[in-house]
């Protein structure tokens, strides 16, 4: 039965979402999902009228064409892990377009270190396939086991390994994009030096699906390291966490990740100390040499040493530290400012319910200047929204004054409405708005919040 849309996209006449039109495009049973549980594909407790699962690029093109003709809001997605991330809460979604069924690995050339795949392939599926060739894709986003490659690139989702290997954009060689008006764009290729002029490929990473639906990707691969070792250090007054991480950064060796863990994270959740975890991914011969250089640099012994599978599992647990948090914030800054910003998190402690013993938790990737802030038990008294909004906006202003940015990745809907997901990046707003008019002229994909302009007199990034 046709369902009335929540909200019109533009000044066009509002129309209804008729799933019969979708079923004509997607004839296989299960490709159009209308009835699902209250928590499945949920957007702050609300749901889209339908979720569709295309099996081909032709079906994606047809869906977007019909959505344009009928003025339906449409949100690209993978497995639905981050549907609420940076969501524009002023607009409701009529249709979620999931590429999770487009999950074939198309071409793998081990000698040329690249793989071509459909965007619905999960990172776990890809790594399992590459393992037989002793290769891997060095990405470790939150929820890595279920994350699709299209979603990882679209959200620029990454973890501790970005220190040594870069972000998703650094691994993408090529992509196929179906734009909001149903056009197919082939971007990049299968070699590193294949771009002349404006590099649209890099802009896909972190675009949150606002330019179109990513259907294929070509990814650059790396040899699988022979040895995986993690050194876990405990901080103290003489060696506070940020200072210890800073000293380790100056080790004369390539380190794959340096992470600062607040109390309540890591191997011993009850620990009261900040920890620093250093991951070394090298050959069997080199891993001992790198460890010796680190110990010579910091002049203290590690609390614990983990090798092989134990090291890998340690960081896999860190991938999912935010899955039960009420609020998730990502702060980016210069690496030299991470310690200062960690100290400022004390100003958020009053937002936490008393029964949460650790208050604010954080995970900092110090060499890349990324700080993930977690509030697991947000206080919900009568003034919680006013206090939370004031505290987060104050922190955002401070971060921006240090040349960084604060993104609200996950929070209660009222708080997202008040704070807004993004900070004040006028150049980004101008760029994104202009590109959206080209790739999505009717605005059917504009479900994500854009960065807002800075107020006069404040420093612009």
Rosetta blueprint (number, residue, H / E / L):
1 X L
2 X L
3 X E
4 X E
5 X L
6 X L
7 X L
8 X L
9 X L
10 X L
11 X L
12 X L
13 X L
14 X L
15 X L
16 X E
17 X E
18 X L
19 X H
20 X H
21 X H
22 X H
23 X H
24 X H
25 X H
26 X L
27 X L
28 X L
29 X L
30 X L
31 X L
32 X E
33 X E
34 X L
35 X L
36 X L
37 X L
38 X L
39 X L
40 X L
41 X L
42 X E
43 X E
44 X L
45 X L
46 X E
47 X E
48 X L
49 X L
50 X E
51 X E
52 X E
53 X L
54 X L
55 X L
56 X L
57 X H
58 X H
59 X H
60 X H
61 X H
62 X H
63 X H
64 X H
65 X H
66 X H
67 X H
68 X H
69 X H
70 X H
71 X L
72 X L
73 X L
74 X E
75 X E
76 X E
77 X E
78 X L
79 X L
80 X L
81 X L
82 X L
83 X L
84 X L
85 X L
86 X L
87 X E
88 X L
89 X L
90 X L
91 X L
92 X L
93 X L
94 X L
95 X E
96 X E
97 X E
98 X E
99 X L
100 X L
101 X L
102 X L
103 X L
104 X L
105 X E
106 X E
107 X E
108 X E
109 X E
110 X H
111 X H
112 X H
113 X L
114 X E
115 X E
116 X E
117 X E
118 X E
119 X L
120 X L
121 X L
122 X E
123 X H
124 X H
125 X H
126 X H
127 X H
128 X H
129 X H
130 X H
131 X H
132 X L
133 X L
134 X L
135 X E
136 X E
137 X L
138 X L
139 X L
140 X L
141 X L
142 X L
143 X L
144 X L
145 X L
146 X L
147 X L
148 X E
149 X H
150 X H
151 X H
152 X H
153 X H
154 X H
155 X H
156 X L
157 X L
158 X L
159 X L
160 X L
161 X L
162 X H
163 X H
164 X H
165 X H
166 X L
167 X L
168 X H
169 X H
170 X H
171 X L
172 X E
173 X E
174 X E
175 X E
176 X E
177 X E
178 X E
179 X E
180 X L
181 X L
182 X L
183 X L
184 X E
185 X E
186 X E
187 X E
188 X E
189 X L
190 X L
191 X L
192 X L
193 X L
194 X L
195 X L
196 X L
197 X L
198 X L
199 X L
200 X H
201 X H
202 X H
203 X H
204 X H
205 X L
206 X L
207 X L
208 X L
209 X L
210 X L
211 X L
212 X E
213 X E
214 X E
215 X E
216 X E
217 X E
218 X E
219 X E
220 X E
221 X L
222 X E
223 X E
224 X L
225 X L
226 X L
227 X E
228 X E
229 X E
230 X E
231 X E
232 X E
233 X E
234 X E
235 X L
236 X L
237 X L
238 X L
239 X L
240 X L
241 X H
242 X H
243 X H
244 X H
245 X H
246 X H
247 X H
248 X H
249 X H
250 X L
251 X L
252 X L
253 X L
254 X L
255 X L
256 X L
257 X E
258 X E
259 X E
260 X E
261 X E
262 X L
263 X L
264 X L
265 X L
266 X L
267 X L
268 X L
269 X L
270 X L
271 X L
272 X L
273 X L
274 X L
275 X E
276 X E
277 X E
278 X E
279 X E
280 X E
281 X E
282 X E
283 X L
284 X H
285 X H
286 X H
287 X H
288 X H
289 X H
290 X H
291 X H
292 X H
293 X H
294 X H
295 X H
296 X H
297 X H
298 X H
299 X L
300 X L
301 X L
302 X L
303 X L
304 X E
305 X E
306 X E
307 X E
308 X L
309 X H
310 X H
311 X H
312 X H
313 X H
314 X H
315 X H
316 X H
317 X H
318 X H
319 X H
320 X L
321 X L
322 X L
323 X L
324 X L
325 X L
326 X L
327 X E
328 X E
329 X E
330 X E
331 X E
332 X E
333 X L
334 X L
335 X H
336 X H
337 X H
338 X H
339 X H
340 X H
341 X H
342 X H
343 X H
344 X H
345 X H
346 X H
347 X H
348 X H
349 X H
350 X H
351 X H
352 X E
353 X L
354 X L
355 X L
356 X L
357 X L
358 X L
359 X L
360 X E
361 X E
362 X E
363 X E
364 X E
365 X E
366 X H
367 X H
368 X H
369 X L
370 X E
371 X E
372 X E
373 X E
374 X E
375 X E
376 X L
377 X L
378 X E
379 X L
380 X L
381 X L
382 X L
383 X L
384 X H
385 X H
386 X H
387 X H
388 X H
389 X H
390 X H
391 X H
392 X H
393 X H
394 X H
395 X H
396 X H
397 X H
398 X H
399 X H
400 X H
401 X H
402 X L
403 X L
404 X L
405 X E
406 X E
407 X E
408 X E
409 X E
410 X E
411 X L
412 X L
413 X H
414 X H
415 X H
416 X H
417 X H
418 X H
419 X H
420 X L
421 X L
422 X L
423 X L
424 X E
425 X L
426 X H
427 X H
428 X H
429 X H
430 X H
431 X H
432 X H
433 X H
434 X H
435 X H
436 X H
437 X H
438 X H
439 X H
440 X L
441 X L
442 X L
443 X L
444 X L
445 X L
446 X L
447 X L
448 X E
449 X L
450 X L
451 X L
452 X E
453 X L
454 X L
455 X L
456 X L
457 X L
458 X L
459 X L
460 X L
461 X L
